[in-house]
Amino acid sequence: MRVQRWLPQFCACPLLDKPSDCPQYDPFDCCRGIGLVIGFSLIILLSACSPKPSPVPREIMLQQTWELKPGDEIEGHQVAASLGDVSIALKGNALRAPFMGEVELAASGVRCIYFSTPEIPAYLFRFCGLRRLQLGPVSSGEVIGSGEYVHFATLRRQPDGSWAFVEPSRSVLERALTDR
């Protein structure tokens, strides 16, 4: 039979030297077995490539409010920073985690993230304008994003659970901008 020539050796009858001499040999049974192996392999590969669920952006209640907020639009131009932010030219360079902590998407703003750390739990740091974000738990010094500019704000938790803008921390910015 012509089909038998291309069948792998493991498809041959274990009792005889040549598959064509085997009374129980059916080349199509062997092909079905190979097909099943290939089919299951494809299913496993495709299921491993499923997309990760989108992270849920963190919403915080701010104690202060201003008319203009990051993410607002004025005459077709998007507001990238507002009161409480310090803007720094990154020139495409990386921004690093200033401490061991967690990076979360911010619910508002232009490509904004919140960085929190158990080392200083009463503070939350907001970085906006970044690309290639690294979300989730991060180590100190790990790259958390990059961009042309970063807009940075420091927030402090208030007794009522809201957050208030406070003077930006120079030392946190130094740690975030330093290659380690």
N, C-alpha and C positions, 0 to 999 in steps of 0.2 A: 504494500500500500504506500502511496506517495506521502501521505501525512506522517507516517511513522518515521521517516528520515529526519524530520526537524524536531521531533519530540525529544525532550531531554531524557537522559538515561533513567532517571527515577520513575519515568512513566512505563518502563518496560516491565514485563511479567517477571516476578522474582524467581519463578520456577524454571524458566527456560532462557537460553541465550538470546534468542531473537524474539521480539515482541509479536511478530506475525505468526509464530508457532504456538503462541499461548491461546488456549481455547477460551480463556476468560478475558482476554485483552480487548478493550474497546478504546481506541485512541481518543474518542470524544469524551469519555469519562475523565480521562487524564486532562484534557483541555478544559473541562468544566472545573476541575480541581485547581488548575492554574488560574483560571478566571476568577474563582472565589478568592484565592490568595491575593491577586492583584486588586480585586474589588474592595476587600477589607483594608488593604494597605492604603488605597486612595481615600477611603472614608476616614481612616485615622489621620492621614496627612491633612485632609481638608478641615477636619474638626479642630486640629491644632492651629490652624491659621485663622480662626474666628477672631473678629475684632474685639478689643477690650471695651468694656462699657465706658461711656463717657463719665468723667468725674462730675460730681455735683458741686457747683460753685458755692462758696461760703458767703452767706449774707450776714452782715453785722449791722447793729443799730448804732448810728453815730449820734453823739450828744449834740454836736454843732451841725448846722445846715447852712449851705450857701446856695445862691441862685445857680451858679455854674458848677458842675461836677464833672470829673473825668467821664468821658463817654457821651456827654451832651454834644449837640450839633448846633453850630452857628453858621448860617449861610452856606451850608454844604461842607463846612470844616469841622472836624471832630476835636473836642477839647481833650487834650492829653494829660493835663495836670491842673490842679487848682490850689486854693489856699491850703497850706499844710505840707505841700510837696516841695522837695528839692530836686531839681533836674540836673543830671550829670551826663556829659557826652561820653558814651562808651566806645564810639567809633567801631562798632561791630565786635568788640571784645566781650568776653564772658563775664557774667556776674556769678558769684559763688555764695554758697550758704555760709553766713557769718558764724553759725554755731551748728551743732547737731540739732535737727528739728524736723519740721514738716512743712511742705509747700502745698498750698491749696489754691484753686482758682478763686478769684474774687467774683462775686455776682455782678458787680458793676465796674465800669472803667474800661480802658483800652488795653487789652492784653495784660490784665492785672492779676497778681498773685498775692496771697498773704503768706508770710513766713512766721511760724511760731516755734518757740523752743521751750523745753522745760527748765532751761537754765535761768530764764527770766519770764515766768509765766504771765505776769501782769502786762506784758507788752506784746504788741502785734506789729509786724513791719509789712508795709505794702510797697510792692515794686510794680510799676506799670511801664508799658512800652516794650516789653521783652518778647522775643521769639524763641522757638525751640525750648519750650518750658519742660522742666523736669519736675513732675508732680509726685507727691507722696513723701515718705520718709527720706531724709538726706543726711549725709555726714557733713561735718564741718569742712569747708573748702571745696565741696563738690559743686560742679557747675549746675546752676538752676535755670539759666537762660542766657540770652545774649541780645544785643540790639545796638542801634545807633545812639539811643538815649535811654536812660532809666529815670523814672520819676519816683522818688522815694518819700515815704511818709512813716512816721512813728505814731502809733496809737497806744493809749493806756486804758486798761479796763477800769471802769468806774464802779462804785459800790452798787449801783442799780443794774449792772450787767451791760450797760452801753459802753461805747468806746469813744474816747476824746482824742483829737489830734494834740500832740505835744511837740515840743521842739525836737527836730530830727537829731538823731544820735550820730555824731561824727565817728565815734569808734566802731559802731555797727557798719557804717558805710565803708570805713577803711578796711574792715575785715572782709566785706563783700567784694571789694575791688582789688584785693591783693591776691596775686598768684601765689599759691602755696605748694 
